[in-house]
Amino acid sequence: KVFKMKITTDLRKYSAPARGSLAWKNIFKRRTAVERVNAYLKEFFQLNNVRYRTGKRAKIHFDMVTLVYNASKLAADRIDAQFIQQQAA
């Protein structure tokens, strides 16, 4: 059976989209991917240990870390694609 509940009855209990639905699973996949990246940046790039007094310098530090992370992932993906292409040939 499907019970339709208004979200306004209890926002903590009933969410939109409904838990277990296909839309919820897609949102959850994206959310977990973002959390994995955040954890990786905090652990290996010391983002949980930023020691600047001003927000500008902390923002620059964050931007540099994300730039390095994205560049390294892009390079790793390109190397992996070349390796797969060489294996196929």
C-alpha positions in Angstrom: 0.0 0.0 0.0 1.0 3.6 -0.6 0.2 6.1 2.1 0.2 9.7 1.0 1.2 12.1 3.7 1.6 15.9 3.6 5.1 17.0 4.3 3.8 19.7 6.6 2.5 17.2 9.1 6.1 16.4 10.3 9.1 17.7 8.3 11.5 15.3 10.0 9.5 12.2 9.2 8.2 12.9 5.7 10.5 14.3 3.1 10.1 15.3 -0.6 11.1 13.3 -2.6 10.0 10.3 -0.5 12.8 8.1 0.9 13.3 5.0 -1.1 12.2 6.5 -4.3 14.4 6.8 -7.4 14.7 10.5 -7.0 15.8 10.1 -3.4 18.4 7.5 -4.4 19.9 9.9 -7.1 20.0 12.8 -4.6 21.6 10.5 -2.0 24.3 9.3 -4.5 25.2 12.9 -5.2 25.3 13.8 -1.6 27.5 10.9 -0.6 29.9 11.7 -3.5 30.2 15.3 -2.2 30.8 14.1 1.3 33.5 11.7 0.2 35.3 14.5 -1.6 35.0 16.8 1.4 36.4 14.1 3.7 39.3 13.5 1.2 40.1 17.2 1.1 40.0 17.5 4.9 42.3 14.5 5.4 44.9 14.9 2.7 44.8 18.6 2.0 44.4 19.8 5.6 41.2 21.7 5.0 40.1 21.0 8.6 43.3 22.7 9.8 43.2 26.2 8.1 44.9 28.8 10.3 44.2 32.2 8.8 42.6 35.1 10.6 40.9 36.6 7.6 38.2 34.9 5.5 39.9 36.1 2.3 43.1 34.1 2.9 41.1 31.0 4.0 39.0 31.3 0.8 42.2 31.5 -1.3 43.5 28.5 0.4 40.3 26.6 -0.2 40.3 27.7 -3.9 43.9 26.5 -4.4 43.2 23.2 -2.7 40.1 22.5 -4.9 42.1 23.6 -8.0 44.9 21.1 -7.2 42.4 18.4 -6.4 40.4 18.9 -9.6 43.6 19.1 -11.7 45.0 15.9 -10.2 41.7 14.0 -10.7 41.5 15.2 -14.3 45.1 14.1 -15.0 44.5 10.7 -13.3 41.3 10.2 -15.4 43.2 11.1 -18.6 46.0 8.7 -17.8 43.5 6.0 -17.0 41.7 6.5 -20.3 45.0 6.3 -22.2 45.9 3.1 -20.4 42.5 1.5 -21.2 42.9 2.6 -24.8 46.3 1.0 -25.0 45.1 -2.2 -23.5 42.3 -2.4 -26.1 44.7 -1.9 -29.0 
